[in-house]
Every structure is written in C-alpha cells, then in structure tokens.
Amino acid sequence: MGSSLYSAHKSDFDKGHMTKREDAQWGQSDEEARNGALSTFYYTNAVPQVARLNQQLWRGLEDYIFKGKLFLTG
C-alpha cells in the first residue's frame, strides 16, 4: 500500500512491525546487529495498525515481553 495509506487525510493507521527491530538486532559483530535491525524497516515487514493500539497497548505488551515490564498509557 505504501506511504499514501498512512498519510491519507483522516488516516488512523500507523506502520507496525511484524518483527520488532530489537528481535533482529543481533550478530557476531556490531555491523551484523545493525544490519539486522535495519532489515526490519521495509514495507514487507510493516502492517497497517490502528495508531493508538500500536503506539500504546501493543507497545506496552511488546515491552513487557521483551523487558519484563509493562507500561500502559491511556
């Protein structure tokens, strides 16, 4: 769909990662880890999500799983 979906007038969509950047950020060198992280920023890894859900509740859930902490904002 591209950026026109996200920038459309009254669009409530946000680009959500299917694979979170931190999940792919690893390797035997800093360069490998950086390239892994950058590989998540392609449209093939993005799905339209409702912005509020993606930026708040879903992010809190991902942080809880990744860090063992839950931060919910409302």
Gaussian input, Z-matrix of N, CA and C with variables (Angstrom, degrees):
# hf/3-21g

backbone

0 1
 N
 C     1     B1
 C     2     B2     1     A1
 N     3     B3     2     A2     1     D1
 C     4     B4     3     A3     2     D2
 C     5     B5     4     A4     3     D3
 N     6     B6     5     A5     4     D4
 C     7     B7     6     A6     5     D5
 C     8     B8     7     A7     6     D6
 N     9     B9     8     A8     7     D7
 C    10    B10     9     A9     8     D8
 C    11    B11    10    A10     9     D9
 N    12    B12    11    A11    10    D10
 C    13    B13    12    A12    11    D11
 C    14    B14    13    A13    12    D12
 N    15    B15    14    A14    13    D13
 C    16    B16    15    A15    14    D14
 C    17    B17    16    A16    15    D15
 N    18    B18    17    A17    16    D16
 C    19    B19    18    A18    17    D17
 C    20    B20    19    A19    18    D18
 N    21    B21    20    A20    19    D19
 C    22    B22    21    A21    20    D20
 C    23    B23    22    A22    21    D21
 N    24    B24    23    A23    22    D22
 C    25    B25    24    A24    23    D23
 C    26    B26    25    A25    24    D24
 N    27    B27    26    A26    25    D25
 C    28    B28    27    A27    26    D26
 C    29    B29    28    A28    27    D27
 N    30    B30    29    A29    28    D28
 C    31    B31    30    A30    29    D29
 C    32    B32    31    A31    30    D30
 N    33    B33    32    A32    31    D31
 C    34    B34    33    A33    32    D32
 C    35    B35    34    A34    33    D33
 N    36    B36    35    A35    34    D34
 C    37    B37    36    A36    35    D35
 C    38    B38    37    A37    36    D36
 N    39    B39    38    A38    37    D37
 C    40    B40    39    A39    38    D38
 C    41    B41    40    A40    39    D39
 N    42    B42    41    A41    40    D40
 C    43    B43    42    A42    41    D41
 C    44    B44    43    A43    42    D42
 N    45    B45    44    A44    43    D43
 C    46    B46    45    A45    44    D44
 C    47    B47    46    A46    45    D45
 N    48    B48    47    A47    46    D46
 C    49    B49    48    A48    47    D47
 C    50    B50    49    A49    48    D48
 N    51    B51    50    A50    49    D49
 C    52    B52    51    A51    50    D50
 C    53    B53    52    A52    51    D51
 N    54    B54    53    A53    52    D52
 C    55    B55    54    A54    53    D53
 C    56    B56    55    A55    54    D54
 N    57    B57    56    A56    55    D55
 C    58    B58    57    A57    56    D56
 C    59    B59    58    A58    57    D57
 N    60    B60    59    A59    58    D58
 C    61    B61    60    A60    59    D59
 C    62    B62    61    A61    60    D60
 N    63    B63    62    A62    61    D61
 C    64    B64    63    A63    62    D62
 C    65    B65    64    A64    63    D63
 N    66    B66    65    A65    64    D64
 C    67    B67    66    A66    65    D65
 C    68    B68    67    A67    66    D66
 N    69    B69    68    A68    67    D67
 C    70    B70    69    A69    68    D68
 C    71    B71    70    A70    69    D69
 N    72    B72    71    A71    70    D70
 C    73    B73    72    A72    71    D71
 C    74    B74    73    A73    72    D72
 N    75    B75    74    A74    73    D73
 C    76    B76    75    A75    74    D74
 C    77    B77    76    A76    75    D75
 N    78    B78    77    A77    76    D76
 C    79    B79    78    A78    77    D77
 C    80    B80    79    A79    78    D78
 N    81    B81    80    A80    79    D79
 C    82    B82    81    A81    80    D80
 C    83    B83    82    A82    81    D81
 N    84    B84    83    A83    82    D82
 C    85    B85    84    A84    83    D83
 C    86    B86    85    A85    84    D84
 N    87    B87    86    A86    85    D85
 C    88    B88    87    A87    86    D86
 C    89    B89    88    A88    87    D87
 N    90    B90    89    A89    88    D88
 C    91    B91    90    A90    89    D89
 C    92    B92    91    A91    90    D90
 N    93    B93    92    A92    91    D91
 C    94    B94    93    A93    92    D92
 C    95    B95    94    A94    93    D93
 N    96    B96    95    A95    94    D94
 C    97    B97    96    A96    95    D95
 C    98    B98    97    A97    96    D96
 N    99    B99    98    A98    97    D97
 C   100   B100    99    A99    98    D98
 C   101   B101   100   A100    99    D99
 N   102   B102   101   A101   100   D100
 C   103   B103   102   A102   101   D101
 C   104   B104   103   A103   102   D102
 N   105   B105   104   A104   103   D103
 C   106   B106   105   A105   104   D104
 C   107   B107   106   A106   105   D105
 N   108   B108   107   A107   106   D106
 C   109   B109   108   A108   107   D107
 C   110   B110   109   A109   108   D108
 N   111   B111   110   A110   109   D109
 C   112   B112   111   A111   110   D110
 C   113   B113   112   A112   111   D111
 N   114   B114   113   A113   112   D112
 C   115   B115   114   A114   113   D113
 C   116   B116   115   A115   114   D114
 N   117   B117   116   A116   115   D115
 C   118   B118   117   A117   116   D116
 C   119   B119   118   A118   117   D117
 N   120   B120   119   A119   118   D118
 C   121   B121   120   A120   119   D119
 C   122   B122   121   A121   120   D120
 N   123   B123   122   A122   121   D121
 C   124   B124   123   A123   122   D122
 C   125   B125   124   A124   123   D123
 N   126   B126   125   A125   124   D124
 C   127   B127   126   A126   125   D125
 C   128   B128   127   A127   126   D126
 N   129   B129   128   A128   127   D127
 C   130   B130   129   A129   128   D128
 C   131   B131   130   A130   129   D129
 N   132   B132   131   A131   130   D130
 C   133   B133   132   A132   131   D131
 C   134   B134   133   A133   132   D132
 N   135   B135   134   A134   133   D133
 C   136   B136   135   A135   134   D134
 C   137   B137   136   A136   135   D135
 N   138   B138   137   A137   136   D136
 C   139   B139   138   A138   137   D137
 C   140   B140   139   A139   138   D138
 N   141   B141   140   A140   139   D139
 C   142   B142   141   A141   140   D140
 C   143   B143   142   A142   141   D141
 N   144   B144   143   A143   142   D142
 C   145   B145   144   A144   143   D143
 C   146   B146   145   A145   144   D144
 N   147   B147   146   A146   145   D145
 C   148   B148   147   A147   146   D146
 C   149   B149   148   A148   147   D147
 N   150   B150   149   A149   148   D148
 C   151   B151   150   A150   149   D149
 C   152   B152   151   A151   150   D150
 N   153   B153   152   A152   151   D151
 C   154   B154   153   A153   152   D152
 C   155   B155   154   A154   153   D153
 N   156   B156   155   A155   154   D154
 C   157   B157   156   A156   155   D155
 C   158   B158   157   A157   156   D156
 N   159   B159   158   A158   157   D157
 C   160   B160   159   A159   158   D158
 C   161   B161   160   A160   159   D159
 N   162   B162   161   A161   160   D160
 C   163   B163   162   A162   161   D161
 C   164   B164   163   A163   162   D162
 N   165   B165   164   A164   163   D163
 C   166   B166   165   A165   164   D164
 C   167   B167   166   A166   165   D165
 N   168   B168   167   A167   166   D166
 C   169   B169   168   A168   167   D167
 C   170   B170   169   A169   168   D168
 N   171   B171   170   A170   169   D169
 C   172   B172   171   A171   170   D170
 C   173   B173   172   A172   171   D171
 N   174   B174   173   A173   172   D172
 C   175   B175   174   A174   173   D173
 C   176   B176   175   A175   174   D174
 N   177   B177   176   A176   175   D175
 C   178   B178   177   A177   176   D176
 C   179   B179   178   A178   177   D177
 N   180   B180   179   A179   178   D178
 C   181   B181   180   A180   179   D179
 C   182   B182   181   A181   180   D180
 N   183   B183   182   A182   181   D181
 C   184   B184   183   A183   182   D182
 C   185   B185   184   A184   183   D183
 N   186   B186   185   A185   184   D184
 C   187   B187   186   A186   185   D185
 C   188   B188   187   A187   186   D186
 N   189   B189   188   A188   187   D187
 C   190   B190   189   A189   188   D188
 C   191   B191   190   A190   189   D189
 N   192   B192   191   A191   190   D190
 C   193   B193   192   A192   191   D191
 C   194   B194   193   A193   192   D192
 N   195   B195   194   A194   193   D193
 C   196   B196   195   A195   194   D194
 C   197   B197   196   A196   195   D195
 N   198   B198   197   A197   196   D196
 C   199   B199   198   A198   197   D197
 C   200   B200   199   A199   198   D198
 N   201   B201   200   A200   199   D199
 C   202   B202   201   A201   200   D200
 C   203   B203   202   A202   201   D201
 N   204   B204   203   A203   202   D202
 C   205   B205   204   A204   203   D203
 C   206   B206   205   A205   204   D204
 N   207   B207   206   A206   205   D205
 C   208   B208   207   A207   206   D206
 C   209   B209   208   A208   207   D207
 N   210   B210   209   A209   208   D208
 C   211   B211   210   A210   209   D209
 C   212   B212   211   A211   210   D210
 N   213   B213   212   A212   211   D211
 C   214   B214   213   A213   212   D212
 C   215   B215   214   A214   213   D213
 N   216   B216   215   A215   214   D214
 C   217   B217   216   A216   215   D215
 C   218   B218   217   A217   216   D216
 N   219   B219   218   A218   217   D217
 C   220   B220   219   A219   218   D218
 C   221   B221   220   A220   219   D219

   B1=1.4420
   B2=1.5187
   B3=1.2883
   B4=1.4524
   B5=1.5191
   B6=1.3239
   B7=1.4584
   B8=1.5218
   B9=1.3271
   B10=1.4723
   B11=1.5274
   B12=1.3138
   B13=1.4666
   B14=1.5231
   B15=1.3079
   B16=1.4548
   B17=1.5274
   B18=1.3203
   B19=1.4630
   B20=1.5263
   B21=1.3252
   B22=1.4655
   B23=1.5337
   B24=1.3240
   B25=1.4598
   B26=1.5340
   B27=1.3019
   B28=1.4664
   B29=1.5288
   B30=1.3134
   B31=1.4634
   B32=1.5269
   B33=1.3009
   B34=1.4600
   B35=1.5253
   B36=1.3308
   B37=1.4524
   B38=1.5188
   B39=1.2912
   B40=1.4507
   B41=1.5302
   B42=1.3199
   B43=1.4631
   B44=1.5243
   B45=1.2986
   B46=1.4506
   B47=1.5159
   B48=1.3137
   B49=1.4614
   B50=1.5255
   B51=1.3128
   B52=1.4603
   B53=1.5283
   B54=1.3178
   B55=1.4612
   B56=1.5121
   B57=1.3134
   B58=1.4576
   B59=1.5269
   B60=1.3154
   B61=1.4676
   B62=1.5245
   B63=1.3129
   B64=1.4613
   B65=1.5321
   B66=1.3296
   B67=1.4660
   B68=1.5252
   B69=1.3184
   B70=1.4652
   B71=1.5258
   B72=1.3261
   B73=1.4624
   B74=1.5348
   B75=1.3151
   B76=1.4599
   B77=1.5167
   B78=1.3073
   B79=1.4545
   B80=1.5088
   B81=1.3152
   B82=1.4658
   B83=1.5190
   B84=1.3261
   B85=1.4662
   B86=1.5266
   B87=1.3297
   B88=1.4683
   B89=1.5243
   B90=1.3351
   B91=1.4666
   B92=1.5282
   B93=1.3188
   B94=1.4670
   B95=1.5215
   B96=1.3240
   B97=1.4585
   B98=1.5242
   B99=1.3140
   B100=1.4708
   B101=1.5333
   B102=1.3238
   B103=1.4691
   B104=1.5260
   B105=1.3138
   B106=1.4612
   B107=1.5178
   B108=1.3316
   B109=1.4593
   B110=1.5294
   B111=1.3262
   B112=1.4680
   B113=1.5289
   B114=1.3229
   B115=1.4671
   B116=1.5215
   B117=1.3304
   B118=1.4646
   B119=1.5252
   B120=1.3239
   B121=1.4652
   B122=1.5276
   B123=1.3154
   B124=1.4552
   B125=1.5225
   B126=1.3174
   B127=1.4684
   B128=1.5252
   B129=1.3136
   B130=1.4602
   B131=1.5287
   B132=1.3296
   B133=1.4608
   B134=1.5282
   B135=1.3159
   B136=1.4631
   B137=1.5199
   B138=1.3125
   B139=1.4571
   B140=1.5183
   B141=1.3393
   B142=1.4633
   B143=1.5270
   B144=1.3078
   B145=1.4562
   B146=1.5207
   B147=1.3111
   B148=1.4616
   B149=1.5246
   B150=1.3259
   B151=1.4607
   B152=1.5260
   B153=1.3201
   B154=1.4649
   B155=1.5300
   B156=1.3118
   B157=1.4645
   B158=1.5233
   B159=1.3217
   B160=1.4601
   B161=1.5234
   B162=1.3196
   B163=1.4574
   B164=1.5214
   B165=1.3252
   B166=1.4616
   B167=1.5264
   B168=1.3165
   B169=1.4569
   B170=1.5282
   B171=1.3258
   B172=1.4704
   B173=1.5224
   B174=1.3415
   B175=1.4703
   B176=1.5254
   B177=1.3309
   B178=1.4587
   B179=1.5155
   B180=1.3321
   B181=1.4561
   B182=1.5286
   B183=1.3307
   B184=1.4647
   B185=1.5242
   B186=1.3336
   B187=1.4621
   B188=1.5247
   B189=1.3203
   B190=1.4653
   B191=1.5335
   B192=1.3120
   B193=1.4641
   B194=1.5276
   B195=1.3320
   B196=1.4589
   B197=1.5331
   B198=1.3260
   B199=1.4630
   B200=1.5209
   B201=1.3224
   B202=1.4566
   B203=1.5253
   B204=1.3517
   B205=1.4655
   B206=1.5239
   B207=1.3058
   B208=1.4616
   B209=1.5236
   B210=1.3346
   B211=1.4538
   B212=1.5132
   B213=1.3152
   B214=1.4574
   B215=1.5166
   B216=1.3172
   B217=1.4506
   B218=1.5153
   B219=1.2712
   B220=1.4542
   B221=1.4240
   A1=111.29
   A2=118.53
   A3=121.55
   A4=113.74
   A5=114.92
   A6=120.87
   A7=113.50
   A8=119.17
   A9=120.22
   A10=111.33
   A11=118.67
   A12=121.15
   A13=110.65
   A14=116.94
   A15=121.42
   A16=112.37
   A17=117.54
   A18=120.50
   A19=113.01
   A20=118.06
   A21=121.15
   A22=110.72
   A23=115.34
   A24=121.73
   A25=109.58
   A26=117.12
   A27=125.01
   A28=113.52
   A29=117.38
   A30=119.82
   A31=109.23
   A32=116.28
   A33=121.19
   A34=109.85
   A35=116.15
   A36=119.61
   A37=111.29
   A38=114.58
   A39=124.31
   A40=106.49
   A41=117.12
   A42=120.00
   A43=108.18
   A44=116.02
   A45=120.66
   A46=110.21
   A47=116.10
   A48=120.86
   A49=110.20
   A50=116.94
   A51=120.44
   A52=108.85
   A53=116.17
   A54=122.07
   A55=107.25
   A56=116.93
   A57=121.83
   A58=110.29
   A59=115.76
   A60=121.98
   A61=111.50
   A62=118.02
   A63=121.13
   A64=112.75
   A65=116.99
   A66=120.07
   A67=112.38
   A68=117.54
   A69=121.08
   A70=111.83
   A71=116.92
   A72=121.81
   A73=110.50
   A74=115.05
   A75=120.78
   A76=109.02
   A77=116.47
   A78=121.54
   A79=110.52
   A80=116.09
   A81=121.04
   A82=112.22
   A83=116.94
   A84=120.78
   A85=108.49
   A86=115.35
   A87=119.91
   A88=111.12
   A89=116.33
   A90=120.60
   A91=111.29
   A92=118.10
   A93=121.10
   A94=110.68
   A95=117.45
   A96=121.39
   A97=110.59
   A98=117.32
   A99=121.94
   A100=110.79
   A101=117.13
   A102=120.63
   A103=111.30
   A104=117.28
   A105=120.44
   A106=111.73
   A107=116.49
   A108=120.88
   A109=111.08
   A110=116.39
   A111=120.44
   A112=112.06
   A113=116.84
   A114=119.51
   A115=113.03
   A116=117.91
   A117=120.40
   A118=112.68
   A119=118.23
   A120=122.13
   A121=113.03
   A122=117.11
   A123=123.45
   A124=108.85
   A125=116.92
   A126=120.00
   A127=112.32
   A128=117.98
   A129=119.54
   A130=111.62
   A131=117.54
   A132=122.21
   A133=111.44
   A134=117.85
   A135=121.46
   A136=110.49
   A137=115.17
   A138=121.31
   A139=108.13
   A140=117.34
   A141=119.15
   A142=109.80
   A143=115.52
   A144=121.41
   A145=108.68
   A146=116.58
   A147=120.47
   A148=106.47
   A149=116.56
   A150=121.96
   A151=112.94
   A152=117.80
   A153=120.28
   A154=111.16
   A155=116.88
   A156=120.48
   A157=110.30
   A158=117.48
   A159=121.95
   A160=111.96
   A161=117.33
   A162=121.34
   A163=113.51
   A164=117.65
   A165=118.94
   A166=111.96
   A167=117.63
   A168=121.01
   A169=112.32
   A170=116.87
   A171=120.22
   A172=110.78
   A173=116.38
   A174=119.84
   A175=110.51
   A176=116.49
   A177=120.13
   A178=112.06
   A179=115.92
   A180=120.42
   A181=111.30
   A182=117.02
   A183=120.31
   A184=111.22
   A185=117.18
   A186=120.60
   A187=111.18
   A188=116.39
   A189=120.36
   A190=110.41
   A191=115.57
   A192=119.78
   A193=110.62
   A194=116.55
   A195=121.02
   A196=112.24
   A197=116.76
   A198=121.17
   A199=113.74
   A200=115.86
   A201=118.55
   A202=111.94
   A203=116.99
   A204=121.47
   A205=108.05
   A206=115.44
   A207=120.58
   A208=109.23
   A209=117.28
   A210=123.28
   A211=108.24
   A212=116.84
   A213=121.12
   A214=108.99
   A215=115.48
   A216=120.60
   A217=108.53
   A218=117.28
   A219=117.47
   A220=111.73
   D1=-34.55
   D2=176.18
   D3=79.66
   D4=-174.94
   D5=-174.03
   D6=-68.11
   D7=-19.46
   D8=-179.06
   D9=-63.14
   D10=-30.96
   D11=177.42
   D12=-64.23
   D13=-42.00
   D14=-174.41
   D15=-80.90
   D16=-26.39
   D17=-177.58
   D18=-98.71
   D19=1.87
   D20=-178.97
   D21=-64.41
   D22=147.99
   D23=178.49
   D24=-55.34
   D25=130.22
   D26=179.88
   D27=65.87
   D28=17.35
   D29=177.15
   D30=-71.60
   D31=134.43
   D32=177.02
   D33=-111.08
   D34=21.64
   D35=-178.30
   D36=-94.25
   D37=148.83
   D38=178.33
   D39=-129.63
   D40=150.89
   D41=176.75
   D42=-80.11
   D43=117.71
   D44=178.66
   D45=-108.72
   D46=134.74
   D47=176.77
   D48=-73.78
   D49=134.45
   D50=169.84
   D51=-75.91
   D52=-40.82
   D53=172.79
   D54=-113.00
   D55=119.19
   D56=-178.30
   D57=-64.26
   D58=143.66
   D59=-177.60
   D60=-52.99
   D61=-45.75
   D62=-177.08
   D63=-63.39
   D64=-27.19
   D65=-179.77
   D66=-68.97
   D67=-25.34
   D68=-177.99
   D69=-104.47
   D70=2.28
   D71=-174.87
   D72=-91.41
   D73=77.60
   D74=178.97
   D75=-155.75
   D76=167.47
   D77=178.62
   D78=159.48
   D79=-179.65
   D80=-179.13
   D81=-81.80
   D82=-10.22
   D83=178.02
   D84=-142.07
   D85=164.20
   D86=176.51
   D87=-59.70
   D88=-37.95
   D89=-179.89
   D90=-63.95
   D91=-42.88
   D92=177.42
   D93=-62.60
   D94=-42.16
   D95=178.98
   D96=-64.29
   D97=-43.46
   D98=178.68
   D99=-62.63
   D100=-44.06
   D101=178.62
   D102=-64.68
   D103=-38.14
   D104=176.35
   D105=-61.57
   D106=-44.55
   D107=178.47
   D108=-63.19
   D109=-44.83
   D110=-179.04
   D111=-64.56
   D112=-28.07
   D113=-178.13
   D114=-67.70
   D115=-12.08
   D116=179.45
   D117=-85.12
   D118=-7.65
   D119=-176.01
   D120=-96.95
   D121=43.53
   D122=174.98
   D123=-115.04
   D124=151.11
   D125=179.69
   D126=-59.03
   D127=-24.28
   D128=178.37
   D129=-69.23
   D130=-13.58
   D131=177.05
   D132=-108.59
   D133=5.08
   D134=-178.28
   D135=-108.61
   D136=140.10
   D137=175.10
   D138=-128.84
   D139=142.73
   D140=176.81
   D141=-65.34
   D142=129.52
   D143=176.20
   D144=-132.16
   D145=151.65
   D146=174.05
   D147=-64.47
   D148=126.35
   D149=-170.88
   D150=-53.72
   D151=-48.53
   D152=-176.75
   D153=-62.73
   D154=-41.52
   D155=178.03
   D156=-63.24
   D157=-47.08
   D158=-177.30
   D159=-64.65
   D160=-42.99
   D161=-172.57
   D162=-84.67
   D163=-16.37
   D164=-176.68
   D165=-119.19
   D166=-78.33
   D167=-173.46
   D168=-63.04
   D169=-49.89
   D170=-178.29
   D171=-65.17
   D172=-41.12
   D173=178.29
   D174=-62.12
   D175=-41.20
   D176=177.53
   D177=-61.46
   D178=-40.36
   D179=177.94
   D180=-65.39
   D181=-44.45
   D182=177.54
   D183=-61.63
   D184=-43.25
   D185=178.90
   D186=-63.35
   D187=-38.57
   D188=178.84
   D189=-62.04
   D190=-45.10
   D191=-179.71
   D192=-67.92
   D193=-43.62
   D194=-175.17
   D195=-73.48
   D196=-42.97
   D197=-173.79
   D198=-109.56
   D199=-9.91
   D200=-176.14
   D201=77.63
   D202=20.82
   D203=-179.46
   D204=-130.17
   D205=146.41
   D206=179.46
   D207=-120.40
   D208=118.95
   D209=177.11
   D210=-120.07
   D211=106.16
   D212=178.83
   D213=-107.24
   D214=132.59
   D215=175.32
   D216=-117.98
   D217=152.56
   D218=-178.09
   D219=-138.84

